[in-house]
């Protein structure tokens, strides 16, 4: 995890991220997505991308259909978490 991110995320947020990433890599059907407060943060989103969707970091990820399903749900949850589209987007 990047140094800057460690300072901006409380330990509960880190646990949520770690749990979500482990579940995703294990191809669990019912993912425990991080809460909206975490998902709304750019740094948090970048960490998820880096750990789960960047082919340089995870060259042999889950099956493509699973990736698409998880990414679709993740995107919906991020969009739902945004409170002020003018400021947060």
PDB file of N, CA, C and O in Angstrom, chain B, residues numbered from 101:
ATOM      1  N   UNK B 101       0.838  -1.165   0.000  1.00  0.00           N
ATOM      2  CA  UNK B 101       0.000   0.000   0.000  1.00  0.00           C
ATOM      3  C   UNK B 101       0.885   1.231   0.000  1.00  0.00           C
ATOM      4  O   UNK B 101       1.926   1.240   0.657  1.00  0.00           O
ATOM      5  N   UNK B 102       0.496   2.263  -0.719  1.00  0.00           N
ATOM      6  CA  UNK B 102       1.290   3.468  -0.823  1.00  0.00           C
ATOM      7  C   UNK B 102       1.345   4.170   0.525  1.00  0.00           C
ATOM      8  O   UNK B 102       0.415   4.081   1.327  1.00  0.00           O
ATOM      9  N   UNK B 103       2.465   4.877   0.764  1.00  0.00           N
ATOM     10  CA  UNK B 103       2.623   5.599   2.024  1.00  0.00           C
ATOM     11  C   UNK B 103       1.513   6.610   2.232  1.00  0.00           C
ATOM     12  O   UNK B 103       0.936   6.678   3.318  1.00  0.00           O
ATOM     13  N   UNK B 104       1.204   7.396   1.213  1.00  0.00           N
ATOM     14  CA  UNK B 104       0.176   8.418   1.336  1.00  0.00           C
ATOM     15  C   UNK B 104      -1.184   7.841   1.666  1.00  0.00           C
ATOM     16  O   UNK B 104      -1.966   8.456   2.391  1.00  0.00           O
ATOM     17  N   UNK B 105      -1.466   6.683   1.144  1.00  0.00           N
ATOM     18  CA  UNK B 105      -2.758   6.077   1.393  1.00  0.00           C
ATOM     19  C   UNK B 105      -2.868   5.572   2.820  1.00  0.00           C
ATOM     20  O   UNK B 105      -3.937   5.646   3.426  1.00  0.00           O
ATOM     21  N   UNK B 106      -1.787   5.068   3.352  1.00  0.00           N
ATOM     22  CA  UNK B 106      -1.810   4.560   4.718  1.00  0.00           C
ATOM     23  C   UNK B 106      -2.169   5.672   5.693  1.00  0.00           C
ATOM     24  O   UNK B 106      -2.789   5.418   6.726  1.00  0.00           O
ATOM     25  N   UNK B 107      -1.788   6.887   5.375  1.00  0.00           N
ATOM     26  CA  UNK B 107      -2.080   8.005   6.262  1.00  0.00           C
ATOM     27  C   UNK B 107      -3.500   8.523   6.107  1.00  0.00           C
ATOM     28  O   UNK B 107      -4.012   9.171   7.019  1.00  0.00           O
ATOM     29  N   UNK B 108      -4.149   8.261   4.986  1.00  0.00           N
ATOM     30  CA  UNK B 108      -5.474   8.813   4.754  1.00  0.00           C
ATOM     31  C   UNK B 108      -6.590   7.841   5.086  1.00  0.00           C
ATOM     32  O   UNK B 108      -7.746   8.256   5.161  1.00  0.00           O
ATOM     33  N   UNK B 109      -6.294   6.571   5.288  1.00  0.00           N
ATOM     34  CA  UNK B 109      -7.324   5.588   5.551  1.00  0.00           C
ATOM     35  C   UNK B 109      -7.237   5.083   6.988  1.00  0.00           C
ATOM     36  O   UNK B 109      -6.169   4.667   7.437  1.00  0.00           O
ATOM     37  N   UNK B 110      -8.358   5.119   7.709  1.00  0.00           N
ATOM     38  CA  UNK B 110      -8.345   4.505   9.038  1.00  0.00           C
ATOM     39  C   UNK B 110      -8.223   2.994   8.924  1.00  0.00           C
ATOM     40  O   UNK B 110      -8.494   2.418   7.870  1.00  0.00           O
ATOM     41  N   UNK B 111      -7.816   2.359  10.010  1.00  0.00           N
ATOM     42  CA  UNK B 111      -7.582   0.917   9.963  1.00  0.00           C
ATOM     43  C   UNK B 111      -8.832   0.133   9.567  1.00  0.00           C
ATOM     44  O   UNK B 111      -8.717  -0.913   8.929  1.00  0.00           O
ATOM     45  N   UNK B 112     -10.020   0.613   9.929  1.00  0.00           N
ATOM     46  CA  UNK B 112     -11.256  -0.063   9.537  1.00  0.00           C
ATOM     47  C   UNK B 112     -11.434  -0.064   8.029  1.00  0.00           C
ATOM     48  O   UNK B 112     -11.879  -1.055   7.450  1.00  0.00           O
ATOM     49  N   UNK B 113     -11.090   1.037   7.401  1.00  0.00           N
ATOM     50  CA  UNK B 113     -11.183   1.132   5.946  1.00  0.00           C
ATOM     51  C   UNK B 113     -10.181   0.193   5.297  1.00  0.00           C
ATOM     52  O   UNK B 113     -10.480  -0.443   4.286  1.00  0.00           O
ATOM     53  N   UNK B 114      -9.005   0.108   5.872  1.00  0.00           N
ATOM     54  CA  UNK B 114      -7.987  -0.801   5.341  1.00  0.00           C
ATOM     55  C   UNK B 114      -8.454  -2.252   5.450  1.00  0.00           C
ATOM     56  O   UNK B 114      -8.270  -3.041   4.523  1.00  0.00           O
ATOM     57  N   UNK B 115      -9.053  -2.595   6.578  1.00  0.00           N
ATOM     58  CA  UNK B 115      -9.562  -3.969   6.747  1.00  0.00           C
ATOM     59  C   UNK B 115     -10.643  -4.281   5.716  1.00  0.00           C
ATOM     60  O   UNK B 115     -10.686  -5.378   5.160  1.00  0.00           O
ATOM     61  N   UNK B 116     -11.513  -3.304   5.470  1.00  0.00           N
ATOM     62  CA  UNK B 116     -12.559  -3.508   4.461  1.00  0.00           C
ATOM     63  C   UNK B 116     -11.937  -3.752   3.090  1.00  0.00           C
ATOM     64  O   UNK B 116     -12.364  -4.643   2.355  1.00  0.00           O
ATOM     65  N   UNK B 117     -10.933  -2.960   2.757  1.00  0.00           N
ATOM     66  CA  UNK B 117     -10.266  -3.097   1.467  1.00  0.00           C
ATOM     67  C   UNK B 117      -9.559  -4.444   1.357  1.00  0.00           C
ATOM     68  O   UNK B 117      -9.690  -5.138   0.349  1.00  0.00           O
ATOM     69  N   UNK B 118      -8.820  -4.807   2.384  1.00  0.00           N
ATOM     70  CA  UNK B 118      -8.097  -6.085   2.360  1.00  0.00           C
ATOM     71  C   UNK B 118      -9.056  -7.258   2.233  1.00  0.00           C
ATOM     72  O   UNK B 118      -8.808  -8.189   1.467  1.00  0.00           O
ATOM     73  N   UNK B 119     -10.145  -7.214   2.981  1.00  0.00           N
ATOM     74  CA  UNK B 119     -11.138  -8.296   2.933  1.00  0.00           C
ATOM     75  C   UNK B 119     -11.752  -8.396   1.531  1.00  0.00           C
ATOM     76  O   UNK B 119     -11.848  -9.485   0.966  1.00  0.00           O
ATOM     77  N   UNK B 120     -12.164  -7.255   0.979  1.00  0.00           N
ATOM     78  CA  UNK B 120     -12.754  -7.233  -0.353  1.00  0.00           C
ATOM     79  C   UNK B 120     -11.779  -7.792  -1.393  1.00  0.00           C
ATOM     80  O   UNK B 120     -12.171  -8.591  -2.243  1.00  0.00           O
ATOM     81  N   UNK B 121     -10.521  -7.378  -1.326  1.00  0.00           N
ATOM     82  CA  UNK B 121      -9.525  -7.852  -2.287  1.00  0.00           C
ATOM     83  C   UNK B 121      -9.289  -9.356  -2.158  1.00  0.00           C
ATOM     84  O   UNK B 121      -9.177 -10.054  -3.167  1.00  0.00           O
ATOM     85  N   UNK B 122      -9.212  -9.857  -0.933  1.00  0.00           N
ATOM     86  CA  UNK B 122      -9.034 -11.306  -0.737  1.00  0.00           C
ATOM     87  C   UNK B 122     -10.221 -12.085  -1.305  1.00  0.00           C
ATOM     88  O   UNK B 122     -10.040 -13.093  -1.987  1.00  0.00           O
ATOM     89  N   UNK B 123     -11.428 -11.614  -1.022  1.00  0.00           N
ATOM     90  CA  UNK B 123     -12.618 -12.289  -1.527  1.00  0.00           C
ATOM     91  C   UNK B 123     -12.639 -12.295  -3.053  1.00  0.00           C
ATOM     92  O   UNK B 123     -12.976 -13.304  -3.671  1.00  0.00           O
ATOM     93  N   UNK B 124     -12.283 -11.179  -3.646  1.00  0.00           N
ATOM     94  CA  UNK B 124     -12.276 -11.070  -5.108  1.00  0.00           C
ATOM     95  C   UNK B 124     -11.270 -12.045  -5.711  1.00  0.00           C
ATOM     96  O   UNK B 124     -11.597 -12.764  -6.654  1.00  0.00           O
ATOM     97  N   UNK B 125     -10.069 -12.076  -5.183  1.00  0.00           N
ATOM     98  CA  UNK B 125      -9.027 -12.952  -5.711  1.00  0.00           C
ATOM     99  C   UNK B 125      -9.406 -14.421  -5.524  1.00  0.00           C
ATOM    100  O   UNK B 125      -9.026 -15.270  -6.331  1.00  0.00           O
ATOM    101  N   UNK B 126     -10.154 -14.721  -4.459  1.00  0.00           N
ATOM    102  CA  UNK B 126     -10.613 -16.088  -4.209  1.00  0.00           C
ATOM    103  C   UNK B 126     -11.874 -16.429  -4.998  1.00  0.00           C
ATOM    104  O   UNK B 126     -12.393 -17.540  -4.892  1.00  0.00           O
ATOM    105  N   UNK B 127     -12.368 -15.477  -5.788  1.00  0.00           N
ATOM    106  CA  UNK B 127     -13.544 -15.625  -6.643  1.00  0.00           C
ATOM    107  C   UNK B 127     -14.772 -16.043  -5.817  1.00  0.00           C
ATOM    108  O   UNK B 127     -15.509 -16.953  -6.196  1.00  0.00           O
ATOM    109  N   UNK B 128     -14.969 -15.375  -4.708  1.00  0.00           N
ATOM    110  CA  UNK B 128     -16.161 -15.625  -3.905  1.00  0.00           C
ATOM    111  C   UNK B 128     -17.361 -14.984  -4.575  1.00  0.00           C
ATOM    112  O   UNK B 128     -17.257 -13.900  -5.149  1.00  0.00           O
ATOM    113  N   UNK B 129     -18.491 -15.651  -4.500  1.00  0.00           N
ATOM    114  CA  UNK B 129     -19.684 -15.168  -5.187  1.00  0.00           C
ATOM    115  C   UNK B 129     -20.308 -13.955  -4.506  1.00  0.00           C
ATOM    116  O   UNK B 129     -20.799 -13.055  -5.187  1.00  0.00           O
ATOM    117  N   UNK B 130     -20.298 -13.917  -3.198  1.00  0.00           N
ATOM    118  CA  UNK B 130     -20.901 -12.808  -2.455  1.00  0.00           C
ATOM    119  C   UNK B 130     -19.803 -11.951  -1.845  1.00  0.00           C
ATOM    120  O   UNK B 130     -19.335 -12.206  -0.736  1.00  0.00           O
ATOM    121  N   UNK B 131     -19.406 -10.938  -2.590  1.00  0.00           N
ATOM    122  CA  UNK B 131     -18.332 -10.066  -2.137  1.00  0.00           C
ATOM    123  C   UNK B 131     -18.842  -9.107  -1.061  1.00  0.00           C
ATOM    124  O   UNK B 131     -19.964  -8.605  -1.139  1.00  0.00           O
ATOM    125  N   UNK B 132     -18.012  -8.866  -0.073  1.00  0.00           N
ATOM    126  CA  UNK B 132     -18.301  -7.905   0.984  1.00  0.00           C
ATOM    127  C   UNK B 132     -17.665  -6.580   0.570  1.00  0.00           C
ATOM    128  O   UNK B 132     -16.517  -6.300   0.916  1.00  0.00           O
ATOM    129  N   UNK B 133     -18.414  -5.770  -0.170  1.00  0.00           N
ATOM    130  CA  UNK B 133     -17.894  -4.508  -0.699  1.00  0.00           C
ATOM    131  C   UNK B 133     -17.641  -3.519   0.436  1.00  0.00           C
ATOM    132  O   UNK B 133     -18.385  -3.496   1.416  1.00  0.00           O
ATOM    133  N   UNK B 134     -16.597  -2.706   0.307  1.00  0.00           N
ATOM    134  CA  UNK B 134     -16.356  -1.649   1.291  1.00  0.00           C
ATOM    135  C   UNK B 134     -17.530  -0.672   1.325  1.00  0.00           C
ATOM    136  O   UNK B 134     -18.287  -0.566   0.360  1.00  0.00           O
ATOM    137  N   UNK B 135     -17.674   0.033   2.432  1.00  0.00           N
ATOM    138  CA  UNK B 135     -18.797   0.965   2.547  1.00  0.00           C
ATOM    139  C   UNK B 135     -18.590   2.192   1.661  1.00  0.00           C
ATOM    140  O   UNK B 135     -17.490   2.456   1.175  1.00  0.00           O
ATOM    141  N   UNK B 136     -19.673   2.924   1.468  1.00  0.00           N
ATOM    142  CA  UNK B 136     -19.669   4.074   0.568  1.00  0.00           C
ATOM    143  C   UNK B 136     -18.692   5.159   0.952  1.00  0.00           C
ATOM    144  O   UNK B 136     -18.110   5.808   0.082  1.00  0.00           O
ATOM    145  N   UNK B 137     -18.502   5.364   2.241  1.00  0.00           N
ATOM    146  CA  UNK B 137     -17.551   6.380   2.710  1.00  0.00           C
ATOM    147  C   UNK B 137     -16.155   6.098   2.162  1.00  0.00           C
ATOM    148  O   UNK B 137     -15.439   7.018   1.768  1.00  0.00           O
ATOM    149  N   UNK B 138     -15.778   4.841   2.140  1.00  0.00           N
ATOM    150  CA  UNK B 138     -14.465   4.453   1.605  1.00  0.00           C
ATOM    151  C   UNK B 138     -14.458   4.541   0.085  1.00  0.00           C
ATOM    152  O   UNK B 138     -13.538   5.105  -0.508  1.00  0.00           O
ATOM    153  N   UNK B 139     -15.482   3.983  -0.536  1.00  0.00           N
ATOM    154  CA  UNK B 139     -15.524   3.927  -1.997  1.00  0.00           C
ATOM    155  C   UNK B 139     -15.530   5.302  -2.641  1.00  0.00           C
ATOM    156  O   UNK B 139     -15.110   5.450  -3.789  1.00  0.00           O
ATOM    157  N   UNK B 140     -15.994   6.294  -1.929  1.00  0.00           N
ATOM    158  CA  UNK B 140     -16.079   7.648  -2.469  1.00  0.00           C
ATOM    159  C   UNK B 140     -14.698   8.290  -2.629  1.00  0.00           C
ATOM    160  O   UNK B 140     -14.555   9.247  -3.391  1.00  0.00           O
ATOM    161  N   UNK B 141     -13.706   7.796  -1.945  1.00  0.00           N
ATOM    162  CA  UNK B 141     -12.367   8.397  -1.941  1.00  0.00           C
ATOM    163  C   UNK B 141     -11.555   7.955  -3.164  1.00  0.00           C
ATOM    164  O   UNK B 141     -11.471   6.766  -3.473  1.00  0.00           O
ATOM    165  N   UNK B 142     -10.966   8.925  -3.843  1.00  0.00           N
ATOM    166  CA  UNK B 142     -10.142   8.644  -5.022  1.00  0.00           C
ATOM    167  C   UNK B 142      -8.999   7.685  -4.705  1.00  0.00           C
ATOM    168  O   UNK B 142      -8.726   6.756  -5.465  1.00  0.00           O
ATOM    169  N   UNK B 143      -8.345   7.918  -3.587  1.00  0.00           N
ATOM    170  CA  UNK B 143      -7.188   7.107  -3.211  1.00  0.00           C
ATOM    171  C   UNK B 143      -7.616   5.653  -3.022  1.00  0.00           C
ATOM    172  O   UNK B 143      -6.901   4.730  -3.412  1.00  0.00           O
ATOM    173  N   UNK B 144      -8.758   5.464  -2.434  1.00  0.00           N
ATOM    174  CA  UNK B 144      -9.298   4.124  -2.203  1.00  0.00           C
ATOM    175  C   UNK B 144      -9.610   3.440  -3.539  1.00  0.00           C
ATOM    176  O   UNK B 144      -9.289   2.267  -3.729  1.00  0.00           O
ATOM    177  N   UNK B 145     -10.227   4.167  -4.448  1.00  0.00           N
ATOM    178  CA  UNK B 145     -10.544   3.630  -5.773  1.00  0.00           C
ATOM    179  C   UNK B 145      -9.276   3.249  -6.523  1.00  0.00           C
ATOM    180  O   UNK B 145      -9.229   2.214  -7.186  1.00  0.00           O
ATOM    181  N   UNK B 146      -8.259   4.077  -6.419  1.00  0.00           N
ATOM    182  CA  UNK B 146      -6.988   3.784  -7.088  1.00  0.00           C
ATOM    183  C   UNK B 146      -6.350   2.518  -6.515  1.00  0.00           C
ATOM    184  O   UNK B 146      -5.763   1.727  -7.253  1.00  0.00           O
ATOM    185  N   UNK B 147      -6.464   2.331  -5.224  1.00  0.00           N
ATOM    186  CA  UNK B 147      -5.913   1.136  -4.581  1.00  0.00           C
ATOM    187  C   UNK B 147      -6.649  -0.118  -5.055  1.00  0.00           C
ATOM    188  O   UNK B 147      -6.019  -1.142  -5.317  1.00  0.00           O
ATOM    189  N   UNK B 148      -7.968  -0.045  -5.167  1.00  0.00           N
ATOM    190  CA  UNK B 148      -8.746  -1.184  -5.671  1.00  0.00           C
ATOM    191  C   UNK B 148      -8.318  -1.511  -7.091  1.00  0.00           C
ATOM    192  O   UNK B 148      -8.086  -2.674  -7.422  1.00  0.00           O
ATOM    193  N   UNK B 149      -8.214  -0.488  -7.933  1.00  0.00           N
ATOM    194  CA  UNK B 149      -7.787  -0.722  -9.310  1.00  0.00           C
ATOM    195  C   UNK B 149      -6.416  -1.379  -9.349  1.00  0.00           C
ATOM    196  O   UNK B 149      -6.209  -2.370 -10.048  1.00  0.00           O
ATOM    197  N   UNK B 150      -5.494  -0.822  -8.597  1.00  0.00           N
ATOM    198  CA  UNK B 150      -4.121  -1.327  -8.591  1.00  0.00           C
ATOM    199  C   UNK B 150      -4.057  -2.793  -8.147  1.00  0.00           C
ATOM    200  O   UNK B 150      -3.336  -3.596  -8.739  1.00  0.00           O
ATOM    201  N   UNK B 151      -4.802  -3.127  -7.123  1.00  0.00           N
ATOM    202  CA  UNK B 151      -4.723  -4.473  -6.559  1.00  0.00           C
ATOM    203  C   UNK B 151      -5.534  -5.511  -7.324  1.00  0.00           C
ATOM    204  O   UNK B 151      -5.190  -6.693  -7.317  1.00  0.00           O
ATOM    205  N   UNK B 152      -6.613  -5.079  -7.985  1.00  0.00           N
ATOM    206  CA  UNK B 152      -7.517  -6.069  -8.575  1.00  0.00           C
ATOM    207  C   UNK B 152      -7.659  -6.022 -10.089  1.00  0.00           C
ATOM    208  O   UNK B 152      -7.945  -7.046 -10.711  1.00  0.00           O
ATOM    209  N   UNK B 153      -7.469  -4.878 -10.683  1.00  0.00           N
ATOM    210  CA  UNK B 153      -7.771  -4.768 -12.105  1.00  0.00           C
ATOM    211  C   UNK B 153      -6.578  -4.398 -12.979  1.00  0.00           C
ATOM    212  O   UNK B 153      -6.671  -4.481 -14.204  1.00  0.00           O
ATOM    213  N   UNK B 154      -5.474  -3.996 -12.387  1.00  0.00           N
ATOM    214  CA  UNK B 154      -4.275  -3.667 -13.152  1.00  0.00           C
ATOM    215  C   UNK B 154      -3.576  -4.975 -13.535  1.00  0.00           C
ATOM    216  O   UNK B 154      -3.095  -5.708 -12.671  1.00  0.00           O
ATOM    217  N   UNK B 155      -3.527  -5.255 -14.828  1.00  0.00           N
ATOM    218  CA  UNK B 155      -2.961  -6.529 -15.296  1.00  0.00           C
ATOM    219  C   UNK B 155      -1.475  -6.662 -14.971  1.00  0.00           C
ATOM    220  O   UNK B 155      -0.951  -7.776 -14.955  1.00  0.00           O
ATOM    221  N   UNK B 156      -0.794  -5.563 -14.716  1.00  0.00           N
ATOM    222  CA  UNK B 156       0.615  -5.635 -14.326  1.00  0.00           C
ATOM    223  C   UNK B 156       0.774  -6.172 -12.906  1.00  0.00           C
ATOM    224  O   UNK B 156       1.782  -6.804 -12.590  1.00  0.00           O
ATOM    225  N   UNK B 157      -0.206  -5.925 -12.058  1.00  0.00           N
ATOM    226  CA  UNK B 157      -0.143  -6.384 -10.672  1.00  0.00           C
ATOM    227  C   UNK B 157      -0.828  -7.733 -10.458  1.00  0.00           C
ATOM    228  O   UNK B 157      -0.461  -8.485  -9.555  1.00  0.00           O
ATOM    229  N   UNK B 158      -1.811  -8.032 -11.282  1.00  0.00           N
ATOM    230  CA  UNK B 158      -2.556  -9.285 -11.156  1.00  0.00           C
ATOM    231  C   UNK B 158      -2.740  -9.884 -12.551  1.00  0.00           C
ATOM    232  O   UNK B 158      -3.841  -9.857 -13.103  1.00  0.00           O
ATOM    233  N   UNK B 159      -1.655 -10.424 -13.120  1.00  0.00           N
ATOM    234  CA  UNK B 159      -1.714 -10.881 -14.517  1.00  0.00           C
ATOM    235  C   UNK B 159      -2.688 -12.043 -14.751  1.00  0.00           C
ATOM    236  O   UNK B 159      -3.233 -12.183 -15.846  1.00  0.00           O
ATOM    237  N   UNK B 160      -2.901 -12.857 -13.747  1.00  0.00           N
ATOM    238  CA  UNK B 160      -3.827 -13.991 -13.901  1.00  0.00           C
ATOM    239  C   UNK B 160      -4.986 -13.831 -12.934  1.00  0.00           C
ATOM    240  O   UNK B 160      -5.122 -14.571 -11.960  1.00  0.00           O
ATOM    241  N   UNK B 161      -5.802 -12.858 -13.227  1.00  0.00           N
ATOM    242  CA  UNK B 161      -6.939 -12.569 -12.365  1.00  0.00           C
ATOM    243  C   UNK B 161      -8.061 -13.583 -12.552  1.00  0.00           C
ATOM    244  O   UNK B 161      -7.921 -14.554 -13.295  1.00  0.00           O
ATOM    245  N   UNK B 162      -9.156 -13.346 -11.877  1.00  0.00           N
ATOM    246  CA  UNK B 162     -10.331 -14.221 -12.007  1.00  0.00           C
ATOM    247  C   UNK B 162     -10.847 -14.247 -13.443  1.00  0.00           C
ATOM    248  O   UNK B 162     -10.409 -13.455 -14.277  1.00  0.00           O
ATOM    249  N   UNK B 163     -11.774 -15.154 -13.731  1.00  0.00           N
ATOM    250  CA  UNK B 163     -12.364 -15.209 -15.081  1.00  0.00           C
ATOM    251  C   UNK B 163     -12.979 -13.858 -15.473  1.00  0.00           C
ATOM    252  O   UNK B 163     -13.474 -13.116 -14.624  1.00  0.00           O
ATOM    253  N   UNK B 164     -12.936 -13.563 -16.755  1.00  0.00           N
ATOM    254  CA  UNK B 164     -13.397 -12.264 -17.259  1.00  0.00           C
ATOM    255  C   UNK B 164     -14.849 -11.968 -16.869  1.00  0.00           C
ATOM    256  O   UNK B 164     -15.167 -10.833 -16.514  1.00  0.00           O
ATOM    257  N   UNK B 165     -15.727 -12.963 -16.928  1.00  0.00           N
ATOM    258  CA  UNK B 165     -17.133 -12.732 -16.561  1.00  0.00           C
ATOM    259  C   UNK B 165     -17.249 -12.326 -15.100  1.00  0.00           C
ATOM    260  O   UNK B 165     -18.050 -11.457 -14.756  1.00  0.00           O
ATOM    261  N   UNK B 166     -16.460 -12.944 -14.247  1.00  0.00           N
ATOM    262  CA  UNK B 166     -16.455 -12.610 -12.827  1.00  0.00           C
ATOM    263  C   UNK B 166     -15.937 -11.187 -12.630  1.00  0.00           C
ATOM    264  O   UNK B 166     -16.497 -10.414 -11.853  1.00  0.00           O
ATOM    265  N   UNK B 167     -14.861 -10.852 -13.344  1.00  0.00           N
ATOM    266  CA  UNK B 167     -14.298  -9.508 -13.252  1.00  0.00           C
ATOM    267  C   UNK B 167     -15.335  -8.464 -13.651  1.00  0.00           C
ATOM    268  O   UNK B 167     -15.504  -7.453 -12.969  1.00  0.00           O
ATOM    269  N   UNK B 168     -16.021  -8.712 -14.752  1.00  0.00           N
ATOM    270  CA  UNK B 168     -17.021  -7.772 -15.243  1.00  0.00           C
ATOM    271  C   UNK B 168     -18.160  -7.605 -14.247  1.00  0.00           C
ATOM    272  O   UNK B 168     -18.605  -6.486 -13.990  1.00  0.00           O
ATOM    273  N   UNK B 169     -18.629  -8.706 -13.691  1.00  0.00           N
ATOM    274  CA  UNK B 169     -19.723  -8.650 -12.724  1.00  0.00           C
ATOM    275  C   UNK B 169     -19.301  -7.856 -11.491  1.00  0.00           C
ATOM    276  O   UNK B 169     -20.053  -7.005 -11.015  1.00  0.00           O
ATOM    277  N   UNK B 170     -18.112  -8.126 -10.973  1.00  0.00           N
ATOM    278  CA  UNK B 170     -17.621  -7.421  -9.786  1.00  0.00           C
ATOM    279  C   UNK B 170     -17.406  -5.944 -10.089  1.00  0.00           C
ATOM    280  O   UNK B 170     -17.753  -5.090  -9.274  1.00  0.00           O
ATOM    281  N   UNK B 171     -16.841  -5.636 -11.243  1.00  0.00           N
ATOM    282  CA  UNK B 171     -16.585  -4.248 -11.611  1.00  0.00           C
ATOM    283  C   UNK B 171     -17.890  -3.476 -11.794  1.00  0.00           C
ATOM    284  O   UNK B 171     -17.983  -2.309 -11.414  1.00  0.00           O
ATOM    285  N   UNK B 172     -18.882  -4.118 -12.367  1.00  0.00           N
ATOM    286  CA  UNK B 172     -20.184  -3.470 -12.553  1.00  0.00           C
ATOM    287  C   UNK B 172     -20.798  -3.127 -11.194  1.00  0.00           C
ATOM    288  O   UNK B 172     -21.273  -2.009 -10.991  1.00  0.00           O
ATOM    289  N   UNK B 173     -20.788  -4.075 -10.274  1.00  0.00           N
ATOM    290  CA  UNK B 173     -21.336  -3.837  -8.940  1.00  0.00           C
ATOM    291  C   UNK B 173     -20.528  -2.770  -8.205  1.00  0.00           C
ATOM    292  O   UNK B 173     -21.098  -1.907  -7.537  1.00  0.00           O
ATOM    293  N   UNK B 174     -19.219  -2.825  -8.325  1.00  0.00           N
ATOM    294  CA  UNK B 174     -18.353  -1.845  -7.685  1.00  0.00           C
ATOM    295  C   UNK B 174     -18.646  -0.439  -8.211  1.00  0.00           C
ATOM    296  O   UNK B 174     -18.746   0.511  -7.435  1.00  0.00           O
ATOM    297  N   UNK B 175     -18.780  -0.314  -9.514  1.00  0.00           N
ATOM    298  CA  UNK B 175     -19.082   0.980 -10.129  1.00  0.00           C
ATOM    299  C   UNK B 175     -20.415   1.526  -9.637  1.00  0.00           C
ATOM    300  O   UNK B 175     -20.528   2.712  -9.325  1.00  0.00           O
ATOM    301  N   UNK B 176     -21.420   0.667  -9.569  1.00  0.00           N
ATOM    302  CA  UNK B 176     -22.733   1.089  -9.074  1.00  0.00           C
ATOM    303  C   UNK B 176     -22.646   1.572  -7.635  1.00  0.00           C
ATOM    304  O   UNK B 176     -23.264   2.573  -7.271  1.00  0.00           O
ATOM    305  N   UNK B 177     -21.883   0.865  -6.824  1.00  0.00           N
ATOM    306  CA  UNK B 177     -21.744   1.257  -5.415  1.00  0.00           C
ATOM    307  C   UNK B 177     -20.983   2.573  -5.270  1.00  0.00           C
ATOM    308  O   UNK B 177     -21.307   3.385  -4.404  1.00  0.00           O
ATOM    309  N   UNK B 178     -19.982   2.782  -6.106  1.00  0.00           N
ATOM    310  CA  UNK B 178     -19.260   4.058  -6.075  1.00  0.00           C
ATOM    311  C   UNK B 178     -20.202   5.184  -6.471  1.00  0.00           C
ATOM    312  O   UNK B 178     -20.238   6.223  -5.812  1.00  0.00           O
ATOM    313  N   UNK B 179     -20.964   4.989  -7.540  1.00  0.00           N
ATOM    314  CA  UNK B 179     -21.907   6.015  -7.978  1.00  0.00           C
ATOM    315  C   UNK B 179     -22.949   6.304  -6.898  1.00  0.00           C
ATOM    316  O   UNK B 179     -23.299   7.461  -6.668  1.00  0.00           O
ATOM    317  N   UNK B 180     -23.441   5.266  -6.240  1.00  0.00           N
ATOM    318  CA  UNK B 180     -24.435   5.444  -5.176  1.00  0.00           C
ATOM    319  C   UNK B 180     -23.852   6.177  -3.966  1.00  0.00           C
ATOM    320  O   UNK B 180     -24.585   6.842  -3.234  1.00  0.00           O
ATOM    321  N   UNK B 181     -22.559   6.061  -3.758  1.00  0.00           N
ATOM    322  CA  UNK B 181     -21.927   6.682  -2.594  1.00  0.00           C
ATOM    323  C   UNK B 181     -21.689   8.175  -2.773  1.00  0.00           C
ATOM    324  O   UNK B 181     -21.481   8.890  -1.792  1.00  0.00           O
ATOM    325  N   UNK B 182     -21.717   8.650  -4.001  1.00  0.00           N
ATOM    326  CA  UNK B 182     -21.432  10.060  -4.269  1.00  0.00           C
ATOM    327  C   UNK B 182     -22.603  10.910  -3.789  1.00  0.00           C
ATOM    328  O   UNK B 182     -23.746  10.707  -4.199  1.00  0.00           O
ATOM    329  N   UNK B 183     -22.298  11.860  -2.918  1.00  0.00           N
ATOM    330  CA  UNK B 183     -23.321  12.723  -2.355  1.00  0.00           C
ATOM    331  C   UNK B 183     -23.491  14.021  -3.132  1.00  0.00           C
ATOM    332  O   UNK B 183     -24.607  14.522  -3.267  1.00  0.00           O
ATOM    333  N   UNK B 184     -22.410  14.559  -3.635  1.00  0.00           N
ATOM    334  CA  UNK B 184     -22.447  15.809  -4.383  1.00  0.00           C
ATOM    335  C   UNK B 184     -21.649  15.644  -5.666  1.00  0.00           C
ATOM    336  O   UNK B 184     -20.419  15.698  -5.658  1.00  0.00           O
ATOM    337  N   UNK B 185     -22.359  15.443  -6.766  1.00  0.00           N
ATOM    338  CA  UNK B 185     -21.685  15.160  -8.042  1.00  0.00           C
ATOM    339  C   UNK B 185     -20.832  16.326  -8.510  1.00  0.00           C
ATOM    340  O   UNK B 185     -19.859  16.115  -9.234  1.00  0.00           O
ATOM    341  N   UNK B 186     -21.165  17.548  -8.118  1.00  0.00           N
ATOM    342  CA  UNK B 186     -20.377  18.716  -8.519  1.00  0.00           C
ATOM    343  C   UNK B 186     -19.011  18.732  -7.865  1.00  0.00           C
ATOM    344  O   UNK B 186     -18.031  19.137  -8.490  1.00  0.00           O
ATOM    345  N   UNK B 187     -18.930  18.298  -6.617  1.00  0.00           N
ATOM    346  CA  UNK B 187     -17.678  18.350  -5.867  1.00  0.00           C
ATOM    347  C   UNK B 187     -16.865  17.069  -5.969  1.00  0.00           C
ATOM    348  O   UNK B 187     -15.636  17.124  -6.005  1.00  0.00           O
ATOM    349  N   UNK B 188     -17.523  15.922  -6.016  1.00  0.00           N
ATOM    350  CA  UNK B 188     -16.821  14.636  -5.877  1.00  0.00           C
ATOM    351  C   UNK B 188     -16.454  13.982  -7.193  1.00  0.00           C
ATOM    352  O   UNK B 188     -15.750  12.972  -7.191  1.00  0.00           O
ATOM    353  N   UNK B 189     -16.895  14.507  -8.294  1.00  0.00           N
ATOM    354  CA  UNK B 189     -16.590  13.870  -9.576  1.00  0.00           C
ATOM    355  C   UNK B 189     -15.568  14.673 -10.319  1.00  0.00           C
ATOM    356  O   UNK B 189     -15.176  14.302 -11.425  1.00  0.00           O
TER     357      UNK B 189
END
